[in-house]
């Protein structure tokens, strides 16, 4: 047949939904407001926020602070 094989897609874990993040109303917050909420979060929570931010807006302020906190 003329059908091409389906492309192979690497299994990438989906980025978390904003609703599942440990900061409420995440998408409504500015980068500086998000940074204020990062202190005191656990590693898994920081990882979830990093994954979400990387997949969506990629704000360097937030990603840089997460790197500092995660060590």
Secondary structure as GFF3:
##gff-version 3
##sequence-region A 1 71
A	DSSP	three_ten_helix	18	20	.	.	.	ID=ss1
A	DSSP	three_ten_helix	26	28	.	.	.	ID=ss2
A	DSSP	alpha_helix	31	38	.	.	.	ID=ss3
A	DSSP	alpha_helix	43	55	.	.	.	ID=ss4
A	DSSP	alpha_helix	60	70	.	.	.	ID=ss5
###
